[in-house]
């Protein structure tokens, strides 16, 4: 079952790009994989988010537009590979756990 969602909901910083760019609905399960990827990223990087922003208002734009750079994180090897797959902007290409 692929639940299609239409409401924009979730905590800032954990919303998947397709939730923010909600034109035709999104798959709730696939967007949750993104949120889990952000959670994993913050766990292994002392609470830091992937994007360095100065205002919370810039967070949605960073999620939609800024490149994810794992080179300065503690994510390497299999963990880095998993994070890249979880934080794939294209929901059709994102890993399903």
N, C-alpha and C positions, 0 to 999 in steps of 0.2 A: 504494500500500500504506500503510495506516495502522497502524503498530505500537502495540498497546495494551500499556502497561507497568503493572506492579503494585507494583514495589519502590520504596520511597522512597530515592532516591540523589541525589547531587550535593553540591556545595559550598554550605555555608550562605551565604545572601545571593544565590545565583544560582538557587535552586530556584523553579520556577513555583508559583503558588498551587494549581493542580490537583495538583501533586506532593505538597504539604503536606496537602491536603485529599483524599487519595486514598481515596475511598469505592468507586468502581467502575472504577478504572484510569484511565489518561490516555494521550493520544497523545504519544509521545516526540518526534516532529518539532515539534509545536506547542509543547511545553514548552521545546524547545531555542530557539525564537524568543524566548521570554521571557528565557532565559539570555543570549542574544546581545544583547538589549536592555539588560540590566543591565551587560553588558560594555561596550557602547557608551556608556552613561551614565557609567560610571566613567572611561572613557578621556577623555571631554570635560570631566569635572569633577574633574580632578586626583586620581583615586583615591577620591573620595567616593561612598558609596552613596546611593541615593535617600532612604532613611529615616535619620533621625538618632536613633540609639539609644545607650544607655550600656552595655548588656550584650548579649552575643551571644545569650543565651537569649531576648531580646525580638525577635530578627530575624524569626522565623517569624510571630509575631503581627503585626508591622509589615507583612510581605509580604501577609498575608491581609486586614488591616483598614485600614491607613493610606492616605490619599489620596496619590496621586503628584502632587507639585507641581513643575512644570518652570519656573515663573516666575523662580526664582532660580538658574537654571543657564545654561550657555552654549548650550543647545539652543533655537534659534529657527527660524522659517520651516520649510522642508522637513525639516530635521533634527529639530526639535521634533515635527513631525507624525509622522515615522517612529517616533520614540521612543514617542509616545502609542499608536501602533498596535501596536508590539512589546510594550509593557508594559500591554496591555489584560488585566484580570484574568479576563475571561470567555474561555476558550480558543476558544469557537465564534466569537467576534468578533475575535480576534487576527489580525493580518495574517500571511499566509503568504508567505515570501520566495521 
